[in-house]
Amino acid sequence: MTKELQGLAKKWEQLQAHVGTLPGQVRYFEPDATNRIMQSAFAVGDETMPFFVVLNDTVYTMLNVYLRQDLSRAQTAGILPLLNGLNESLSMLKFWVNENGQLILGCSVPAFDDDFNPELITALLGQMHQVILREYPLLAKKLAETAE
């Protein structure tokens, strides 16, 4: 096993041990030798927004929350100025729409294997949830206004 894969295994074990103490349904995936994915969801009003924590054999851990699926081109164009404004006000978290029309809030956290902190990951997820609770009503309104 390479040094990178050993580091991944160590981070994965730490994350599972820490998250195992939190409420809610959490699923774990190992899609291949170099990626590990933790999946759960946030409740926002009557909606459920899935989130993913992705560990791999790099120094980055990615956290993504999927707020909406299948945005139209008109919705994407209409919401981008709002997303840009929100992104200017957020220090580490960023909103974007990917090529599949999914509205995402995400961040990337660097950490060497010995510096990985699962408590930081769960703290960031908590911060992401608070941002979504605060900003999603305005985002949803703007999306409804620009629906085709």
C-alpha positions as CSV (number, residue, x, y, z in Angstrom):
1,M,0.0,0.0,0.0
2,T,1.4,3.4,-1.0
3,K,1.9,6.2,1.5
4,E,-1.0,8.1,0.0
5,L,-3.4,5.2,0.3
6,Q,-2.2,4.6,3.9
7,G,-3.0,8.2,4.7
8,L,-6.4,7.9,3.0
9,A,-7.2,4.8,5.1
10,K,-6.2,6.7,8.3
11,K,-8.4,9.7,7.5
12,W,-11.3,7.5,6.5
13,E,-11.1,5.6,9.8
14,Q,-10.9,8.9,11.8
15,L,-13.9,10.4,10.0
16,Q,-16.1,7.3,10.5
17,A,-15.2,7.1,14.2
18,H,-16.1,10.8,14.7
19,V,-19.2,10.9,12.5
20,G,-20.5,7.7,14.2
21,T,-21.3,9.8,17.2
22,L,-23.6,12.2,15.3
23,P,-27.3,11.8,14.8
24,G,-28.9,11.1,11.4
25,Q,-28.4,8.5,8.7
26,V,-24.9,8.4,7.3
27,R,-23.9,6.2,4.4
28,Y,-20.3,5.3,3.5
29,F,-19.0,4.4,0.0
30,E,-15.7,3.1,-1.3
31,P,-16.1,3.5,-5.0
32,D,-12.5,2.7,-5.8
33,A,-9.0,2.4,-4.3
34,T,-8.5,6.1,-4.1
35,N,-11.9,7.6,-3.1
36,R,-14.1,7.4,0.0
37,I,-17.5,9.1,0.3
38,M,-19.6,9.9,3.2
39,Q,-23.2,10.8,2.4
40,S,-26.1,12.2,4.4
41,A,-28.6,15.1,4.1
42,F,-29.7,18.3,5.6
43,A,-33.4,19.1,6.2
44,V,-34.3,22.6,5.0
45,G,-37.9,23.3,5.5
46,D,-39.8,20.4,3.8
47,E,-36.8,19.7,1.5
48,T,-33.9,17.3,1.9
49,M,-30.6,18.4,0.6
50,P,-28.0,15.6,0.2
51,F,-24.4,16.3,1.1
52,F,-21.2,14.5,0.4
53,V,-17.8,14.4,2.1
54,V,-15.2,13.1,-0.3
55,L,-11.8,11.9,0.8
56,N,-9.2,10.8,-1.6
57,D,-5.4,10.2,-1.9
58,T,-4.7,14.0,-2.2
59,V,-4.4,16.5,0.6
60,Y,-7.9,17.8,-0.1
61,T,-11.2,16.8,1.5
62,M,-14.3,18.1,-0.5
63,L,-17.6,19.0,1.1
64,N,-20.6,19.5,-1.2
65,V,-24.3,20.1,-0.5
66,Y,-26.7,19.8,-3.4
67,L,-29.4,22.4,-2.9
68,R,-31.3,21.9,-6.2
69,Q,-31.2,19.7,-9.3
70,D,-32.0,20.4,-12.9
71,L,-31.8,24.2,-13.1
72,S,-32.7,25.5,-16.5
73,R,-30.4,27.8,-18.4
74,A,-32.7,30.7,-17.6
75,Q,-32.6,29.8,-13.9
76,T,-28.8,29.5,-13.9
77,A,-28.4,32.9,-15.7
78,G,-30.9,34.5,-13.3
79,I,-29.3,33.2,-10.1
80,L,-25.6,33.8,-11.0
81,P,-25.5,37.4,-9.9
82,L,-27.0,36.4,-6.5
83,L,-24.5,33.6,-6.1
84,N,-21.7,35.9,-7.0
85,G,-22.8,38.3,-4.3
86,L,-23.1,35.6,-1.7
87,N,-19.7,34.2,-2.6
88,E,-18.2,37.6,-2.0
89,S,-19.6,37.6,1.5
90,L,-18.5,34.0,2.4
91,S,-14.9,33.4,3.3
92,M,-14.5,29.7,2.6
93,L,-17.8,28.4,1.3
94,K,-18.8,28.9,-2.3
95,F,-22.1,28.5,-4.3
96,W,-22.0,27.3,-7.9
97,V,-24.1,25.6,-10.6
98,N,-22.3,22.7,-12.3
99,E,-22.7,21.6,-15.9
100,N,-25.6,19.3,-14.9
101,G,-27.6,22.2,-13.6
102,Q,-27.1,21.3,-9.9
103,L,-26.9,24.2,-7.4
104,I,-24.1,23.3,-5.0
105,L,-22.6,24.8,-1.8
106,G,-19.1,23.5,-1.3
107,C,-15.7,23.9,0.1
108,S,-12.4,22.1,0.0
109,V,-10.3,21.6,3.1
110,P,-6.6,20.9,2.8
111,A,-5.0,18.6,5.4
112,F,-2.0,16.4,5.4
113,D,-2.6,12.9,6.8
114,D,-1.3,13.8,10.2
115,D,-3.3,17.1,10.4
116,F,-6.7,15.7,9.4
117,N,-9.3,16.8,11.8
118,P,-12.8,15.2,11.5
119,E,-14.2,17.7,14.1
120,L,-13.3,20.5,11.6
121,I,-15.2,18.6,8.9
122,T,-18.4,18.3,11.0
123,A,-18.0,22.0,12.1
124,L,-17.8,23.1,8.5
125,L,-20.9,21.0,7.7
126,G,-22.7,22.7,10.5
127,Q,-21.6,26.1,9.1
128,M,-22.8,25.1,5.7
129,H,-26.2,24.1,7.1
130,Q,-26.6,27.5,8.8
131,V,-25.7,29.3,5.6
132,I,-28.3,27.3,3.6
133,L,-31.0,27.9,6.3
134,R,-30.2,31.6,6.1
135,E,-29.8,32.0,2.3
136,Y,-32.0,29.3,0.7
137,P,-35.3,31.2,1.0
138,L,-33.9,34.0,-1.2
139,L,-32.3,31.5,-3.6
140,A,-35.6,29.5,-4.0
141,K,-37.5,32.8,-4.6
142,K,-35.1,33.8,-7.3
143,L,-35.2,30.4,-8.9
144,A,-39.0,30.5,-9.0
145,E,-39.0,33.9,-10.6
146,T,-36.7,32.7,-13.4
147,A,-38.4,29.3,-14.0
148,E,-39.2,28.7,-17.7
